Amino acid sequence: MPNKEVLQQITTFMLDIDGVLTDGSVIASENGDQLRVMNIKDAFALQLAIRKKYRICVISGGSAAGVQKRLENLGIKDIYMKIPHKLPVFHKYLLEHKLVRSEILYIGDDLPDYEIMQEVGVSAAPADAADDILGIAAWVTQKPGGKGAVREIIETVMKVQGNWLSKEGFVW
């Protein structure tokens, strides 16, 4: 895990979906829908971070209407789906929001996340990420993707910044 000084600078969490917010499994229905399972503890941390004024940005190569609706219901507005190359979206987002790289914590699990992870203030990966990603991540969680890795990261950053245990955190 990065030192507290580095975590103090984080204002924005950027993340992938499959393998980060999910365990990477896909259930293919008979009509072609691809269903995913997300962890409720990750969801709680995401919505609390939004209420505490952190930016949340999701960039995914995948696309699923149910996943997008779930993220929107949590209050996430910056959702980029079906993105074959994530780096241009990352650069555009930084410019639009006038962010510096040291403010960004990115959570990724596989090669499409590699380039962004090399450009952010803190790169993080779930415990079960691909080996190449584990090799460059500044922070590897104890938990695997889809099983609380996102919660682990958000909770830790918010605790370091004194934003976790507050009246906003005691309600959903």
RAPE-V18530 format. One record per residue. SS is DSSP state (2 for helix, 1 for strand, 0 for the rest). PSI is psi in degrees with one decimal (NA if undefined). Layout:
ss:SS psi:PSI
ss:SS psi:PSI
This chain:
ss:0 psi:138.7
ss:0 psi:161.1
ss:0 psi:163.8
ss:2 psi:-34.1
ss:2 psi:-42.7
ss:2 psi:-42.8
ss:2 psi:-26.0
ss:2 psi:-25.8
ss:0 psi:-10.9
ss:0 psi:126.6
ss:0 psi:-15.1
ss:1 psi:129.6
ss:1 psi:123.8
ss:1 psi:141.3
ss:1 psi:159.0
ss:0 psi:172.6
ss:0 psi:-71.3
ss:0 psi:123.2
ss:0 psi:-10.3
ss:0 psi:-63.5
ss:0 psi:-16.7
ss:0 psi:169.2
ss:0 psi:5.0
ss:0 psi:-9.2
ss:0 psi:146.7
ss:0 psi:131.5
ss:1 psi:118.0
ss:1 psi:117.2
ss:0 psi:168.1
ss:0 psi:-25.2
ss:0 psi:6.1
ss:0 psi:-6.3
ss:0 psi:144.8
ss:1 psi:110.5
ss:1 psi:143.4
ss:0 psi:155.6
ss:0 psi:132.8
ss:0 psi:150.2
ss:0 psi:131.6
ss:2 psi:-29.9
ss:2 psi:-36.4
ss:2 psi:-44.7
ss:2 psi:-43.4
ss:2 psi:-45.0
ss:2 psi:-39.6
ss:2 psi:-48.7
ss:2 psi:-32.6
ss:2 psi:-41.1
ss:2 psi:-40.7
ss:2 psi:-44.1
ss:2 psi:-26.0
ss:0 psi:13.4
ss:0 psi:21.7
ss:0 psi:149.7
ss:1 psi:140.0
ss:1 psi:127.2
ss:1 psi:127.9
ss:1 psi:128.1
ss:1 psi:119.3
ss:0 psi:144.6
ss:0 psi:-21.6
ss:0 psi:175.5
ss:0 psi:127.7
ss:0 psi:123.3
ss:2 psi:-38.8
ss:2 psi:-39.8
ss:2 psi:-45.3
ss:2 psi:-43.2
ss:2 psi:-41.4
ss:2 psi:-46.0
ss:2 psi:-42.3
ss:2 psi:-40.5
ss:2 psi:-24.4
ss:0 psi:-9.4
ss:0 psi:6.4
ss:0 psi:124.7
ss:0 psi:-30.5
ss:1 psi:86.9
ss:1 psi:119.9
ss:1 psi:112.2
ss:0 psi:159.4
ss:0 psi:43.7
ss:0 psi:104.7
ss:0 psi:-32.1
ss:0 psi:111.4
ss:2 psi:-27.1
ss:2 psi:-44.0
ss:2 psi:-37.2
ss:2 psi:-41.4
ss:2 psi:-50.0
ss:2 psi:-42.7
ss:2 psi:-41.1
ss:2 psi:-43.7
ss:2 psi:-44.6
ss:2 psi:-46.7
ss:2 psi:-35.3
ss:2 psi:5.0
ss:0 psi:48.9
ss:0 psi:153.4
ss:0 psi:153.8
ss:2 psi:-32.0
ss:2 psi:-15.1
ss:2 psi:-10.9
ss:1 psi:131.3
ss:1 psi:121.6
ss:1 psi:133.9
ss:1 psi:117.5
ss:0 psi:165.6
ss:0 psi:-9.4
ss:0 psi:178.0
ss:2 psi:-36.5
ss:2 psi:-15.1
ss:2 psi:-11.1
ss:2 psi:-50.6
ss:2 psi:-44.6
ss:2 psi:-42.6
ss:2 psi:-25.7
ss:0 psi:-9.7
ss:0 psi:-5.0
ss:0 psi:167.7
ss:0 psi:-42.6
ss:1 psi:124.6
ss:1 psi:133.6
ss:1 psi:155.1
ss:1 psi:144.1
ss:0 psi:157.6
ss:0 psi:-29.1
ss:0 psi:23.0
ss:0 psi:166.0
ss:0 psi:148.7
ss:2 psi:-41.6
ss:2 psi:-34.5
ss:2 psi:-43.2
ss:2 psi:-32.7
ss:2 psi:-23.3
ss:2 psi:-9.2
ss:0 psi:131.3
ss:0 psi:-21.4
ss:1 psi:120.1
ss:1 psi:123.7
ss:0 psi:162.2
ss:0 psi:-31.0
ss:0 psi:150.2
ss:0 psi:169.0
ss:0 psi:139.2
ss:0 psi:1.5
ss:0 psi:27.6
ss:0 psi:6.6
ss:2 psi:-41.2
ss:2 psi:-42.8
ss:2 psi:-45.1
ss:2 psi:-44.3
ss:2 psi:-51.1
ss:2 psi:-45.0
ss:2 psi:-44.9
ss:2 psi:-47.6
ss:2 psi:-45.9
ss:2 psi:-34.0
ss:2 psi:-44.5
ss:2 psi:-37.1
ss:0 psi:0.5
ss:0 psi:24.9
ss:0 psi:4.2
ss:0 psi:-63.2
ss:0 psi:96.8
ss:0 psi:168.1
ss:2 psi:-30.7
ss:2 psi:-27.8
ss:2 psi:-10.0
ss:2 psi:2.3
ss:0 psi:156.7
ss:0 psi:NA
